[in-house]
Amino acid sequence: MNSLLARIIIQTSFDRKTRGSKDKKEYSNLELAKGYKKLLNTMKRTAKDFILIVIAIFSASFGFKGFLLTNRFIDGGVTGISLLVSALSPVPLYILIICINVPFILLGFKIMGKHFAIKTALAIAGLAVCLATVHFPDVTKDNLLVAVFGGFFLGAGIGLAVRGGAVIDGTEILAIYLSRKFGTTIGDIIIFINVVIFLVAAYLLGVEIALYSMITYFVASKTLDFIIEGIEEYIGVTIVSTKSEEIRQMIIYKLGRGVTVYTGKRGYGKELETKDVEIIYTVITRLELNKLNSEIEKIEPTAFVVMNSVKDTKGGMIKKRPLNH
């Protein structure tokens, strides 16, 4: 059975490349094994993405119908626009979610690719169906609790969808497009869009609702960051030291982390040493940073150390977060 599945994958791929040819190729066991492994990886990745997107849909729907809609609170971005229009018109939210996101799905197809656009379209369609058919109880009428927990469940939904390779809010797609076109940062564009949305909400819905909605947006954005980045923040550390070998062994054997060693030159002012120096680079979590600094102090207190945040890593000797996108 395994060989048959692998043979189907390899043969399909080969037929696409040699379409029109009458020759048939026999594949070795190694090629069949590689094809089967590729099939298993694809199926696992697809299943994981599907589960994440389904959970995201229900989480966002619960945030909408269990908290935000009954109190007319909104969020930022495309979701906020949908909630704002829904609060001011008789059009149901599930229809607005689809209609307003259609241009962003097309834009995502242009700048992110076909697979991303398809997954996003399915995720948004699933969110609309869930909003239209699934009943969620009104959890509370307290405005502060609505703002906090509505933002939490909505942010968790958006973050899990991103983990699954899709989005249910097209703001980031628009921000990426505008940043490429005008040379601005994605963060600045998102802030500008949300400022406009909350100003309109303050004018149309009232200042109090707009202020509570800003709390919703803040909680949603922090939850989104937590879901995507995880509790552990990675730190990239570059170390220039005359005792690089001792530091390298310390990182490997005491911290249990991998290192990359490359050669460079060191200098100060107009002086540049001609002798090569080994430069060490490693990636650790923020929780391990204090231990690393302490160990470096023991080996060479004057070592030059540069630290910078790392969004995510793949492979190597880094402990991965449970949900890695």
C-alpha positions as CSV (number, residue, x, y, z in Angstrom):
1,M,0.0,0.0,0.0
2,N,2.8,2.4,0.9
3,S,4.6,1.7,-2.4
4,L,1.4,2.2,-4.3
5,L,0.8,5.7,-2.8
6,A,4.4,6.7,-3.4
7,R,4.2,5.5,-6.9
8,I,1.1,7.5,-7.6
9,I,2.7,10.7,-6.3
10,I,5.9,10.2,-8.3
11,Q,4.2,9.1,-11.4
12,T,1.8,12.1,-11.3
13,S,4.7,14.5,-10.8
14,F,6.6,12.8,-13.7
15,D,3.6,12.8,-16.0
16,R,3.2,16.6,-15.5
17,K,6.8,17.2,-16.6
18,T,6.7,14.8,-19.5
19,R,3.2,15.3,-20.6
20,G,2.7,13.9,-24.2
21,S,5.5,11.4,-23.9
22,K,4.6,7.7,-24.3
23,D,7.6,6.5,-22.3
24,K,7.0,5.1,-18.8
25,K,9.7,5.2,-16.2
26,E,10.2,2.6,-13.4
27,Y,11.2,4.1,-10.1
28,S,13.6,2.6,-7.5
29,N,12.6,1.8,-4.0
30,L,14.5,4.9,-2.8
31,E,12.5,7.2,-5.0
32,L,9.3,5.4,-3.9
33,A,10.3,5.9,-0.2
34,K,11.0,9.6,-0.8
35,G,7.6,10.0,-2.5
36,Y,5.8,8.3,0.3
37,K,7.6,10.4,2.9
38,K,6.6,13.5,1.0
39,L,3.0,12.3,0.9
40,L,3.0,11.7,4.7
41,N,4.5,15.2,5.4
42,T,1.9,16.8,3.1
43,M,-0.9,15.0,4.8
44,K,0.3,15.8,8.3
45,R,0.8,19.5,7.5
46,T,-2.6,19.7,5.8
47,A,-4.4,18.0,8.7
48,K,-2.6,20.3,11.2
49,D,-3.5,23.4,9.3
50,F,-7.1,22.2,9.0
51,I,-7.5,21.6,12.7
52,L,-6.0,25.0,13.5
53,I,-8.3,26.9,11.1
54,V,-11.4,25.1,12.4
55,I,-10.5,26.0,16.0
56,A,-9.7,29.6,14.8
57,I,-13.2,29.8,13.2
58,F,-15.0,28.8,16.4
59,S,-12.9,31.0,18.6
60,A,-13.4,34.1,16.5
61,S,-17.2,33.3,16.2
62,F,-17.5,33.0,19.9
63,G,-15.7,36.3,20.4
64,F,-18.1,37.9,17.9
65,K,-21.5,36.5,19.0
66,G,-20.7,35.8,22.7
67,F,-19.3,39.2,23.4
68,L,-18.9,41.9,20.8
69,L,-22.0,42.0,18.7
70,T,-24.6,42.5,21.4
71,N,-22.6,45.4,22.8
72,R,-21.7,46.9,19.4
73,F,-18.0,46.8,20.2
74,I,-15.6,46.7,17.3
75,D,-12.0,45.6,16.6
76,G,-9.4,47.0,14.3
77,G,-8.7,46.2,10.7
78,V,-11.1,44.5,8.3
79,T,-12.9,42.8,11.2
80,G,-13.5,46.2,12.7
81,I,-14.9,47.6,9.5
82,S,-17.3,44.6,9.3
83,L,-18.4,45.0,12.9
84,L,-18.9,48.8,12.4
85,V,-21.0,48.4,9.3
86,S,-23.0,45.6,11.0
87,A,-23.7,47.9,14.0
88,L,-25.0,50.7,11.7
89,S,-26.9,48.6,9.2
90,P,-29.3,45.6,9.1
91,V,-26.8,43.6,7.0
92,P,-25.8,40.4,8.9
93,L,-22.1,40.2,10.0
94,Y,-21.6,36.9,8.2
95,I,-22.4,38.5,4.8
96,L,-20.2,41.5,5.5
97,I,-17.3,39.3,6.6
98,I,-17.3,37.7,3.1
99,C,-18.0,40.8,1.0
100,I,-15.4,43.1,2.7
101,N,-12.7,40.4,2.6
102,V,-13.1,39.5,-1.1
103,P,-10.8,42.3,-2.3
104,F,-8.2,41.3,0.2
105,I,-8.4,37.6,-0.8
106,L,-7.7,38.7,-4.4
107,L,-4.9,40.9,-3.2
108,G,-3.5,37.9,-1.2
109,F,-3.6,35.8,-4.4
110,K,-1.5,38.4,-6.1
111,I,1.2,39.0,-3.5
112,M,1.1,35.7,-1.4
113,G,0.2,33.0,-3.9
114,K,-2.6,30.7,-4.8
115,H,-2.4,28.3,-1.9
116,F,-2.6,31.1,0.6
117,A,-5.5,32.7,-1.1
118,I,-7.4,29.4,-1.3
119,K,-6.9,28.7,2.4
120,T,-7.9,32.2,3.3
121,A,-11.0,32.1,1.2
122,L,-12.0,28.8,2.9
123,A,-11.3,30.1,6.3
124,I,-13.4,33.2,5.8
125,A,-16.2,31.2,4.3
126,G,-16.1,28.8,7.2
127,L,-16.2,31.8,9.6
128,A,-19.2,33.2,7.8
129,V,-21.0,29.8,7.9
130,C,-20.2,29.5,11.6
131,L,-21.6,33.0,12.4
132,A,-24.7,32.2,10.4
133,T,-25.6,28.8,11.8
134,V,-24.0,28.3,15.2
135,H,-25.6,29.7,18.3
136,F,-23.4,31.2,21.0
137,P,-24.8,32.5,24.3
138,D,-24.3,36.1,25.5
139,V,-21.7,35.5,28.2
140,T,-21.9,38.9,30.0
141,K,-23.2,42.4,29.7
142,D,-20.3,44.0,31.6
143,N,-18.6,46.4,29.1
144,L,-15.0,45.8,30.4
145,L,-15.4,42.0,30.4
146,V,-16.9,42.1,26.9
147,A,-14.0,44.2,25.6
148,V,-11.3,42.0,27.2
149,F,-12.7,38.6,26.6
150,G,-14.2,39.5,23.2
151,G,-10.7,40.7,22.1
152,F,-9.1,37.6,23.6
153,F,-11.2,35.1,21.7
154,L,-11.1,37.1,18.5
155,G,-7.3,37.5,18.7
156,A,-6.9,33.8,19.4
157,G,-8.9,33.0,16.3
158,I,-6.9,35.3,14.1
159,G,-3.6,34.0,15.5
160,L,-4.6,30.3,15.1
161,A,-5.7,31.0,11.5
162,V,-2.3,32.5,10.8
163,R,-0.7,29.4,12.4
164,G,-2.8,27.4,9.9
165,G,-1.5,29.4,6.9
166,A,-4.5,31.6,6.4
167,V,-6.0,34.8,7.6
168,I,-9.6,35.8,8.6
169,D,-8.7,39.5,8.6
170,G,-7.3,41.0,5.5
171,T,-5.6,44.0,7.1
172,E,-2.1,42.4,7.1
173,I,-2.4,41.6,3.4
174,L,-3.3,45.3,2.6
175,A,-0.5,46.5,4.8
176,I,2.1,44.2,3.1
177,Y,0.9,45.5,-0.3
178,L,1.0,49.2,0.7
179,S,4.4,48.8,2.4
180,R,5.8,47.5,-0.8
181,K,4.2,50.2,-2.9
182,F,5.0,53.2,-0.8
183,G,8.1,52.0,1.1
184,T,6.5,52.4,4.6
185,T,6.5,49.8,7.4
186,I,3.7,47.3,7.8
187,G,3.2,48.4,11.4
188,D,2.8,52.1,10.5
189,I,0.1,51.2,7.9
190,I,-1.8,49.0,10.3
191,I,-1.7,51.8,13.0
192,F,-3.0,54.3,10.5
193,I,-5.9,52.1,9.3
194,N,-6.9,51.4,12.9
195,V,-6.8,55.1,13.9
196,V,-9.1,55.9,11.1
197,I,-11.5,53.1,12.0
198,F,-11.7,54.1,15.7
199,L,-12.2,57.8,14.8
200,V,-15.1,56.9,12.6
201,A,-16.5,54.6,15.4
202,A,-16.2,57.5,17.9
203,Y,-18.2,59.7,15.6
204,L,-20.9,57.2,14.6
205,L,-21.2,54.9,17.7
206,G,-20.0,57.3,20.5
207,V,-16.8,57.9,22.3
208,E,-17.4,55.4,25.1
209,I,-17.9,52.5,22.7
210,A,-14.9,53.6,20.7
211,L,-12.7,53.6,23.9
212,Y,-13.9,50.1,24.8
213,S,-13.3,49.0,21.3
214,M,-9.7,50.2,21.6
215,I,-9.4,47.9,24.6
216,T,-10.8,45.1,22.5
217,Y,-8.2,45.8,19.8
218,F,-5.3,45.9,22.3
219,V,-6.3,42.6,23.9
220,A,-6.8,41.0,20.5
221,S,-3.4,42.2,19.2
222,K,-1.6,40.9,22.3
223,T,-3.4,37.6,22.1
224,L,-2.5,37.4,18.4
225,D,1.2,38.0,19.3
226,F,1.1,35.4,22.0
227,I,-0.4,32.8,19.7
228,I,2.1,33.4,16.9
229,E,5.2,34.1,18.9
230,G,4.6,31.9,21.9
231,I,5.7,32.4,25.5
232,E,9.4,32.0,24.6
233,E,11.1,34.8,22.7
234,Y,14.2,33.9,20.8
235,I,17.4,35.9,21.0
236,G,20.2,35.8,18.5
237,V,23.6,36.3,20.2
238,T,26.8,37.2,18.4
239,I,30.0,36.9,20.5
240,V,33.5,38.1,19.6
241,S,36.1,36.8,22.0
242,T,39.7,35.7,22.2
243,K,38.5,32.6,24.0
244,S,35.9,31.6,21.4
245,E,36.6,27.9,21.8
246,E,35.8,27.9,25.5
247,I,32.6,29.9,24.9
248,R,31.6,27.5,22.1
249,Q,32.0,24.5,24.3
250,M,30.1,26.2,27.1
251,I,27.2,26.9,24.8
252,I,27.1,23.4,23.5
253,Y,27.6,21.4,26.7
254,K,26.2,23.7,29.4
255,L,23.3,25.3,27.5
256,G,22.7,22.5,25.1
257,R,22.5,24.9,22.1
258,G,24.0,24.8,18.7
259,V,26.5,27.4,17.5
260,T,27.7,28.7,14.2
261,V,31.4,29.8,14.0
262,Y,32.6,32.1,11.3
263,T,35.8,34.0,10.7
264,G,36.2,37.8,10.8
265,K,38.5,40.6,11.8
266,R,38.3,42.9,14.8
267,G,39.4,46.5,15.3
268,Y,38.8,49.8,17.0
269,G,39.0,53.2,15.4
270,K,41.5,53.3,12.6
271,E,43.2,50.1,13.8
272,L,42.3,46.8,12.4
273,E,43.9,43.5,13.4
274,T,45.1,41.4,10.5
275,K,44.7,38.3,12.6
276,D,41.5,36.4,12.0
277,V,39.1,36.0,14.9
278,E,36.4,33.4,15.4
279,I,32.9,34.9,15.8
280,I,30.3,32.8,17.5
281,Y,26.6,33.0,16.7
282,T,23.8,31.2,18.6
283,V,20.1,31.4,19.2
284,I,18.7,31.0,22.7
285,T,15.4,31.8,24.5
286,R,15.1,34.9,26.7
287,L,14.9,32.7,29.8
288,E,18.4,31.4,29.0
289,L,19.9,34.8,28.4
290,N,20.9,35.5,32.0
291,K,22.7,32.1,32.3
292,L,24.6,32.8,29.0
293,N,25.8,36.2,30.2
294,S,26.9,34.7,33.5
295,E,28.9,32.0,31.8
296,I,30.5,34.4,29.4
297,E,31.5,36.6,32.4
298,K,33.3,33.7,33.9
299,I,35.3,32.9,30.7
300,E,36.0,36.5,29.4
301,P,34.3,39.5,31.0
302,T,35.5,41.8,28.2
303,A,33.9,39.7,25.4
304,F,31.9,41.7,22.9
305,V,28.3,40.5,22.8
306,V,25.5,41.6,20.5
307,M,21.9,40.5,21.1
308,N,18.9,40.9,18.8
309,S,15.3,39.5,18.8
310,V,14.5,36.6,16.5
311,K,11.0,36.0,15.3
312,D,11.1,32.3,14.8
313,T,13.5,29.5,14.1
314,K,13.5,26.2,12.2
315,G,15.8,23.2,12.7
316,G,19.0,23.2,14.8
317,M,19.0,22.7,18.5
318,I,16.3,25.1,19.5
319,K,13.2,23.9,21.4
320,K,10.3,24.5,19.1
321,R,7.0,25.9,20.2
322,P,4.0,23.5,20.0
323,L,2.3,25.5,17.2
324,N,4.9,26.5,14.7
325,H,3.9,28.2,11.5
